[in-house]
Amino acid sequence: MRVVTIVRKVASRCYPNYLKAFEDGDGLFEKFKIDTPLRIAHFLAQALYETGRGTVLFENMNYKTPARLLEIFGVGHHSAAIRPDEVDHYLNNARALAERVYGLGNPKKARELGNTKPGDGYKYRGGGLLQTTGGTNYVTMGKLSGVDFYTNPDLIVSPEAALLPALNEWNQGKLNDLADKNEIRKITRAINGGYNGLSGRTDLFEEIWKIVGKGGVESIAWKAAEPSDETRALQESLNDLGAEPALVVDGKYGPATTEAVNGFQKQAAIPVDGNAGIVTDAALNLRLAN
């Protein structure tokens, strides 16, 4: 099944320029070896989540309520640390907010992103299928793609070029390897820098998987995934700590492993989400050391 056919099924309101990029993108998906059900499903889950199922070209910096703006960019939520007493200035003021968050109004973040001039925060806000952000990334993705996104940021959402930065970012992060192991949490961290929207990305993956997954055993994503040494080590650790029933150490992160992680997280009094992230790993290592 062609990738564009899947996009049409799950993103009925996808913008025409993205659709055109997918329509003409068969050769690119082949070139970047996004050519198995797991790889296709994971790539599309991330791209379509980042773009609201293809309805977002550039990051929307128009916030209408103080509560929502502070939830995203306020003190304790973002390095911009916008205070309640300054929030009114940034409501419905996209350029000013982008400059405060990504530009010279947030010097450390601006240096990190390569936004060096006034206006760069807005000019190089998140754009395209994986929401490329920052002048440095626009330059890097431009060089990899053979397109000058830095001089003309609008090209990052053009039908001719929209797939290129997303595919190059995917390739740079070696995300096909993670897709083969069905590691959506790690893929999300590589794309997002954290785990924002993990549940939404997972829901999208499951929706897409129902379309691309094969029949039989391989219709279940975790069974289709390649074994992971990291998951094997996790399963062994959980067994050492008395997982009941004992886990089959097969390197596949299926329902039994998820349930065992849930059980351990409850015992350790840490957030219960079935994912063995940094906090869970630290708690496991502490228990194993005692």
Phi, psi and omega in degrees: 000135179290148181299320181298329178295320178295316180301317180298328182286323187254351182224071187294339181255017181303136181298146183303324182292323175293316180301318179296320178299316178293321180301321183264008191262007183305316181295325179291319178297324176292317181299318182270008175058032170269080195221016174238159180306316181294317181295316180296314183296318181290319179298312182293324179300318180288312183296318182284332173291313182300331185250017180057049183058042174084014182254006179239122176269304178237152181306129180277111181261013178270097178260135188258339182235142178302320184300314182291318180298316181290330177296326183269315190241008184280178178302131180085355180244333185206155180296339177296328176049052179294133183268154178303327183285350179248358190294326184301327182295334187259355177291133180053034182223074190300315183295317180294319180294316179299322179292323180290326185271313187248347186253209188293346175286351177225076193307317182296314179294322179299316178296318180299322184270349183078027176266100192255346185238154175305134180094347182295329181301318178280318184300322184246034172292174183307130181215143174090187190296328175245021174051056174306131186228134174098144181304318180299317180290326175296321177294311183299311180293329177295316179296317180293329185267346184073029181225137182275078179291332183293315180287324182229083184302333182297338180295341183291345177244012180285149180304326184287334189235352190302325181286332190298310180296324179294316180292323178291321176297318178301316181292317180299324181276001182053044187280344172300322180298319179289324178297321179300332180261006178060041185264070185294329179295315181290324177297316179299317179296321180295322182280316190263339186085356179197211183237027179300129177075019183302318181294321178293321178294321179295318178299318179295318178302313182297321179296317180290322182298327178297336180271318188263340183295145180278167178287173178074207183303321185288356176286349175260119191302315185293333177284332178283341184289154173285148176297149180241131177299324180295320179291323175301314180297320177298313181298319178296319180296316179296321176296319179299331180267010172091031177306135183227117359289159179298143182277145168285123183275086184243359178076013180244129187271079181259192183301322181295318178293318178301316181294322178294321177295317177304314181297318179295318181298321177297314180297323183275358180057045175239165183308133184262110178220001178075003180252131180272078179269199186299316182295316180295318178300317180295318179294320177299313181297323179294315179296319182292333181282342183271000000 
